[in-house]
Amino acid sequence: MSHHMYQFKVVQCGQGAVRCVRFNADGNYCLTCGSDKSLKLWNPKTEKLLQKYSGHGYEVLDAQGSCDNSHIVSGSMDKHVFLWDVITANPIRKFRGHAGKVNAVKFNEESSIVLSASIDGTLRAWDCRSRNKDPVQIMNEATDSVTCLDVSSQEILSGSLDCKIRCYDLRKGEIRTDYLGNSITSVSFTKDSQCILASCLDSTLKLIDKNTGELLNEYQGHKNVKYHIDSCLSNDDSSIYSGSEDGTVYCWDLIDKKLQKLHHEGSKVVHSLSFHPTNICLLTAAEDSIFLWQV
């Protein structure tokens, strides 16, 4: 990877601490989750606020837009998972059942099912199209908080404070578990779904072969011992990005681990990030703002 010269712009979100930032499916818009209980939809390039979503009873911790951009799923410290209509800004469904805060939410590939991960140690699957209030499946293999999840076409991936990542193969009905030796706060599939990137609370990122559990590479330099901090892969899987507790985003070349740092002036912790689906472009969140990094 040639090191890119990034320029950034800052958007102050006006919703308390920004808990999470996520590009939408085509990368034209982004979602921010606030400690003030709100969700906001932005055009990050023009810094224009397009819509605000209110209804959660406590801080919003994660969100994702559906594949056709018509819906948003959000998870909150109020234990609830909301499905929103993007245009009307109304919640269409309120999924209740988690016994504690919802750390992470994701749609499946067709955006027909919502998955939620909670401090209660469960992953739950909810049917967006059904009027049934109960989850269609509860995965309760974790023995501690489920902090993060990712979804591919056939699999669900979760990470937990119990130091294990779990990969659920939906077709075969099998679970593969890998013990990583430290609490996990972020997990991602590579684009080909053959490898897993996991962030651990010992300030390491681990790249793991999904089928064998073999450790392929390890990335260090950032600081992550206390907080839930995102990591992600670039749109072409050539590089790896992580937030850090020292106000910096760290970027490694996937293969040779060459390091580049993106400094956030005056910020203490950069905890959330999202890479553009097709372009070399990164969104990060720190304190009350989001940062758009472009080449």
C-alpha positions as a Python dict, from the first residue, in 0.01 Angstrom:
ca = {
    (1, 'M'): (0, 0, 0),
    (2, 'S'): (130, 342, -88),
    (3, 'H'): (71, 579, 200),
    (4, 'H'): (-206, 822, 118),
    (5, 'M'): (-203, 1193, 192),
    (6, 'Y'): (-529, 1246, 377),
    (7, 'Q'): (-711, 1573, 420),
    (8, 'F'): (-992, 1594, 670),
    (9, 'K'): (-1297, 1801, 749),
    (10, 'V'): (-1476, 1810, 1083),
    (11, 'V'): (-1851, 1807, 1142),
    (12, 'Q'): (-1978, 1894, 1488),
    (13, 'C'): (-2283, 1676, 1534),
    (14, 'G'): (-2465, 1854, 1818),
    (15, 'Q'): (-2583, 1534, 1984),
    (16, 'G'): (-2351, 1504, 2284),
    (17, 'A'): (-2076, 1246, 2251),
    (18, 'V'): (-2086, 1068, 1916),
    (19, 'R'): (-2094, 699, 2008),
    (20, 'C'): (-2076, 566, 1655),
    (21, 'V'): (-2043, 673, 1291),
    (22, 'R'): (-2139, 453, 991),
    (23, 'F'): (-2144, 508, 616),
    (24, 'N'): (-2466, 396, 448),
    (25, 'A'): (-2465, 120, 182),
    (26, 'D'): (-2353, 337, -111),
    (27, 'G'): (-2130, 570, 91),
    (28, 'N'): (-2315, 891, 3),
    (29, 'Y'): (-2452, 944, 354),
    (30, 'C'): (-2362, 855, 709),
    (31, 'L'): (-2532, 792, 1042),
    (32, 'T'): (-2420, 921, 1379),
    (33, 'C'): (-2537, 790, 1717),
    (34, 'G'): (-2547, 1033, 2007),
    (35, 'S'): (-2527, 1023, 2384),
    (36, 'D'): (-2830, 1260, 2370),
    (37, 'K'): (-3050, 960, 2259),
    (38, 'S'): (-3066, 1076, 1896),
    (39, 'L'): (-2961, 936, 1560),
    (40, 'K'): (-2870, 1169, 1275),
    (41, 'L'): (-2839, 1121, 900),
    (42, 'W'): (-2579, 1339, 723),
    (43, 'N'): (-2422, 1411, 392),
    (44, 'P'): (-2066, 1418, 530),
    (45, 'K'): (-1917, 1581, 218),
    (46, 'T'): (-2147, 1884, 236),
    (47, 'E'): (-2178, 1862, 618),
    (48, 'K'): (-2555, 1885, 573),
    (49, 'L'): (-2789, 1732, 833),
    (50, 'L'): (-3064, 1548, 645),
    (51, 'Q'): (-3275, 1390, 920),
    (52, 'K'): (-3293, 1332, 1294),
    (53, 'Y'): (-3439, 1021, 1458),
    (54, 'S'): (-3568, 1050, 1815),
    (55, 'G'): (-3735, 786, 2030),
    (56, 'H'): (-3471, 592, 2219),
    (57, 'G'): (-3481, 637, 2597),
    (58, 'Y'): (-3105, 647, 2645),
    (59, 'E'): (-2775, 675, 2454),
    (60, 'V'): (-2768, 523, 2105),
    (61, 'L'): (-2465, 297, 2066),
    (62, 'D'): (-2480, 158, 1712),
    (63, 'A'): (-2674, 188, 1387),
    (64, 'Q'): (-2675, 71, 1027),
    (65, 'G'): (-2863, 162, 711),
    (66, 'S'): (-3039, -109, 509),
    (67, 'C'): (-2909, -224, 169),
    (68, 'D'): (-3170, -13, -18),
    (69, 'N'): (-3131, 290, 216),
    (70, 'S'): (-3501, 278, 314),
    (71, 'H'): (-3452, 171, 676),
    (72, 'I'): (-3215, 217, 968),
    (73, 'V'): (-3157, -18, 1259),
    (74, 'S'): (-3030, 121, 1590),
    (75, 'G'): (-2935, -22, 1928),
    (76, 'S'): (-2932, 166, 2255),
    (77, 'M'): (-2843, 160, 2622),
    (78, 'D'): (-3221, 151, 2675),
    (79, 'K'): (-3201, -226, 2582),
    (80, 'H'): (-3411, -173, 2269),
    (81, 'V'): (-3352, -224, 1899),
    (82, 'F'): (-3541, 16, 1671),
    (83, 'L'): (-3617, -18, 1301),
    (84, 'W'): (-3672, 326, 1145),
    (85, 'D'): (-3825, 453, 825),
    (86, 'V'): (-3553, 676, 676),
    (87, 'I'): (-3790, 928, 515),
    (88, 'T'): (-4059, 971, 783),
    (89, 'A'): (-3809, 928, 1072),
    (90, 'N'): (-4064, 712, 1254),
    (91, 'P'): (-3976, 385, 1426),
    (92, 'I'): (-4161, 103, 1245),
    (93, 'R'): (-4059, -167, 1492),
    (94, 'K'): (-3934, -165, 1849),
    (95, 'F'): (-3768, -495, 1934),
    (96, 'R'): (-3758, -556, 2309),
    (97, 'G'): (-3609, -855, 2486),
    (98, 'H'): (-3247, -783, 2569),
    (99, 'A'): (-3180, -766, 2944),
    (100, 'G'): (-2916, -494, 2910),
    (101, 'K'): (-2767, -238, 2672),
    (102, 'V'): (-2742, -323, 2303),
    (103, 'N'): (-2379, -286, 2193),
    (104, 'A'): (-2406, -358, 1822),
    (105, 'V'): (-2666, -398, 1547),
    (106, 'K'): (-2647, -518, 1186),
    (107, 'F'): (-2879, -609, 901),
    (108, 'N'): (-2835, -938, 717),
    (109, 'E'): (-2739, -912, 349),
    (110, 'E'): (-3100, -870, 226),
    (111, 'S'): (-3190, -640, 519),
    (112, 'S'): (-3480, -873, 606),
    (113, 'I'): (-3334, -969, 946),
    (114, 'V'): (-3182, -750, 1215),
    (115, 'L'): (-2912, -887, 1446),
    (116, 'S'): (-2834, -736, 1784),
    (117, 'A'): (-2554, -801, 2033),
    (118, 'S'): (-2595, -717, 2400),
    (119, 'I'): (-2420, -692, 2734),
    (120, 'D'): (-2668, -965, 2841),
    (121, 'G'): (-2447, -1221, 2660),
    (122, 'T'): (-2686, -1288, 2373),
    (123, 'L'): (-2711, -1229, 2002),
    (124, 'R'): (-3069, -1196, 1881),
    (125, 'A'): (-3216, -1214, 1533),
    (126, 'W'): (-3538, -1020, 1460),
    (127, 'D'): (-3758, -1044, 1152),
    (128, 'C'): (-3811, -694, 1005),
    (129, 'R'): (-4113, -802, 801),
    (130, 'S'): (-4305, -988, 1070),
    (131, 'R'): (-4541, -837, 1323),
    (132, 'N'): (-4413, -1092, 1575),
    (133, 'K'): (-4241, -914, 1864),
    (134, 'D'): (-4024, -1213, 1960),
    (135, 'P'): (-3679, -1280, 1816),
    (136, 'V'): (-3663, -1553, 1551),
    (137, 'Q'): (-3344, -1680, 1713),
    (138, 'I'): (-3146, -1627, 2033),
    (139, 'M'): (-2777, -1721, 2036),
    (140, 'N'): (-2663, -1742, 2397),
    (141, 'E'): (-2326, -1921, 2370),
    (142, 'A'): (-2127, -1625, 2509),
    (143, 'T'): (-2054, -1617, 2882),
    (144, 'D'): (-2004, -1239, 2896),
    (145, 'S'): (-2109, -926, 2707),
    (146, 'V'): (-2130, -962, 2329),
    (147, 'T'): (-1962, -641, 2218),
    (148, 'C'): (-1959, -660, 1839),
    (149, 'L'): (-2082, -841, 1532),
    (150, 'D'): (-2048, -867, 1157),
    (151, 'V'): (-2253, -1043, 892),
    (152, 'S'): (-2162, -1206, 561),
    (153, 'S'): (-2394, -1374, 312),
    (154, 'Q'): (-2390, -1705, 501),
    (155, 'E'): (-2248, -1630, 843),
    (156, 'I'): (-2280, -1424, 1158),
    (157, 'L'): (-1964, -1327, 1346),
    (158, 'S'): (-1960, -1212, 1708),
    (159, 'G'): (-1697, -1104, 1958),
    (160, 'S'): (-1731, -1108, 2334),
    (161, 'L'): (-1562, -1000, 2656),
    (162, 'D'): (-1533, -1377, 2720),
    (163, 'C'): (-1229, -1361, 2483),
    (164, 'K'): (-1396, -1566, 2211),
    (165, 'I'): (-1508, -1497, 1858),
    (166, 'R'): (-1793, -1712, 1730),
    (167, 'C'): (-1879, -1772, 1367),
    (168, 'Y'): (-2230, -1905, 1305),
    (169, 'D'): (-2271, -2086, 972),
    (170, 'L'): (-2639, -2038, 891),
    (171, 'R'): (-2655, -2304, 617),
    (172, 'K'): (-2482, -2580, 811),
    (173, 'G'): (-2613, -2480, 1153),
    (174, 'E'): (-2260, -2494, 1293),
    (175, 'I'): (-2068, -2267, 1528),
    (176, 'R'): (-1691, -2221, 1513),
    (177, 'T'): (-1533, -2074, 1828),
    (178, 'D'): (-1185, -1927, 1858),
    (179, 'Y'): (-1026, -1823, 2186),
    (180, 'L'): (-810, -1509, 2144),
    (181, 'G'): (-678, -1470, 2499),
    (182, 'N'): (-823, -1125, 2562),
    (183, 'S'): (-1157, -945, 2555),
    (184, 'I'): (-1277, -860, 2203),
    (185, 'T'): (-1442, -529, 2113),
    (186, 'S'): (-1458, -528, 1732),
    (187, 'V'): (-1486, -797, 1462),
    (188, 'S'): (-1499, -779, 1081),
    (189, 'F'): (-1500, -1023, 793),
    (190, 'T'): (-1264, -952, 504),
    (191, 'K'): (-1449, -893, 175),
    (192, 'D'): (-1400, -1256, 62),
    (193, 'S'): (-1523, -1377, 406),
    (194, 'Q'): (-1214, -1598, 441),
    (195, 'C'): (-1047, -1402, 722),
    (196, 'I'): (-1155, -1227, 1041),
    (197, 'L'): (-1013, -907, 1189),
    (198, 'A'): (-1056, -881, 1566),
    (199, 'S'): (-967, -602, 1812),
    (200, 'C'): (-858, -709, 2158),
    (201, 'L'): (-826, -513, 2484),
    (202, 'D'): (-451, -585, 2498),
    (203, 'S'): (-390, -319, 2228),
    (204, 'T'): (-364, -573, 1946),
    (205, 'L'): (-554, -644, 1627),
    (206, 'K'): (-551, -1002, 1506),
    (207, 'L'): (-608, -1131, 1153),
    (208, 'I'): (-736, -1489, 1170),
    (209, 'D'): (-806, -1754, 909),
    (210, 'K'): (-1181, -1812, 947),
    (211, 'N'): (-1173, -2184, 861),
    (212, 'T'): (-869, -2293, 1063),
    (213, 'G'): (-848, -2030, 1338),
    (214, 'E'): (-481, -1976, 1249),
    (215, 'L'): (-334, -1637, 1345),
    (216, 'L'): (-216, -1486, 1015),
    (217, 'N'): (-98, -1146, 1138),
    (218, 'E'): (-99, -921, 1441),
    (219, 'Y'): (-101, -539, 1443),
    (220, 'Q'): (23, -316, 1728),
    (221, 'G'): (108, 44, 1808),
    (222, 'H'): (-232, 182, 1904),
    (223, 'K'): (-366, 193, 2259),
    (224, 'N'): (-682, -4, 2347),
    (225, 'V'): (-711, -141, 2699),
    (226, 'K'): (-1032, 15, 2829),
    (227, 'Y'): (-1286, 116, 2565),
    (228, 'H'): (-1489, -42, 2287),
    (229, 'I'): (-1286, 77, 1986),
    (230, 'D'): (-1367, -3, 1623),
    (231, 'S'): (-1134, -152, 1368),
    (232, 'C'): (-1211, -203, 1000),
    (233, 'L'): (-1061, -294, 665),
    (234, 'S'): (-1031, -61, 368),
    (235, 'N'): (-1271, -107, 76),
    (236, 'D'): (-1020, -333, -104),
    (237, 'D'): (-887, -515, 207),
    (238, 'S'): (-537, -373, 146),
    (239, 'S'): (-515, -192, 479),
    (240, 'I'): (-644, -209, 833),
    (241, 'Y'): (-767, 84, 1041),
    (242, 'S'): (-818, 116, 1415),
    (243, 'G'): (-920, 387, 1654),
    (244, 'S'): (-712, 438, 1965),
    (245, 'E'): (-724, 576, 2318),
    (246, 'D'): (-454, 832, 2229),
    (247, 'G'): (-659, 1045, 1986),
    (248, 'T'): (-513, 889, 1671),
    (249, 'V'): (-628, 653, 1396),
    (250, 'Y'): (-373, 387, 1312),
    (251, 'C'): (-352, 242, 962),
    (252, 'W'): (-146, -66, 877),
    (253, 'D'): (-74, -230, 546),
    (254, 'L'): (-247, -570, 573),
    (255, 'I'): (57, -766, 451),
    (256, 'D'): (374, -581, 555),
    (257, 'K'): (219, -393, 852),
    (258, 'K'): (369, -57, 748),
    (259, 'L'): (210, 203, 976),
    (260, 'Q'): (51, 540, 911),
    (261, 'K'): (-115, 762, 1174),
    (262, 'L'): (-403, 1009, 1137),
    (263, 'H'): (-398, 1257, 1426),
    (264, 'H'): (-716, 1410, 1570),
    (265, 'E'): (-631, 1747, 1724),
    (266, 'G'): (-716, 1766, 2091),
    (267, 'S'): (-915, 1442, 2099),
    (268, 'K'): (-871, 1191, 2377),
    (269, 'V'): (-1023, 876, 2226),
    (270, 'V'): (-1108, 789, 1866),
    (271, 'H'): (-1351, 503, 1917),
    (272, 'S'): (-1564, 467, 1607),
    (273, 'L'): (-1475, 448, 1239),
    (274, 'S'): (-1627, 346, 908),
    (275, 'F'): (-1460, 296, 570),
    (276, 'H'): (-1631, 401, 247),
    (277, 'P'): (-1767, 100, 50),
    (278, 'T'): (-1592, 193, -277),
    (279, 'N'): (-1355, 489, -231),
    (280, 'I'): (-1045, 561, -24),
    (281, 'C'): (-1233, 757, 235),
    (282, 'L'): (-1270, 714, 610),
    (283, 'L'): (-1512, 848, 871),
    (284, 'T'): (-1405, 866, 1234),
    (285, 'A'): (-1576, 981, 1553),
    (286, 'A'): (-1417, 1150, 1854),
    (287, 'E'): (-1597, 1339, 2130),
    (288, 'D'): (-1878, 1552, 1978),
    (289, 'S'): (-1758, 1542, 1617),
    (290, 'I'): (-1703, 1327, 1313),
    (291, 'F'): (-1403, 1356, 1082),
    (292, 'L'): (-1413, 1282, 708),
    (293, 'W'): (-1069, 1175, 579),
    (294, 'Q'): (-1021, 1189, 201),
    (295, 'V'): (-716, 1146, -18),
}
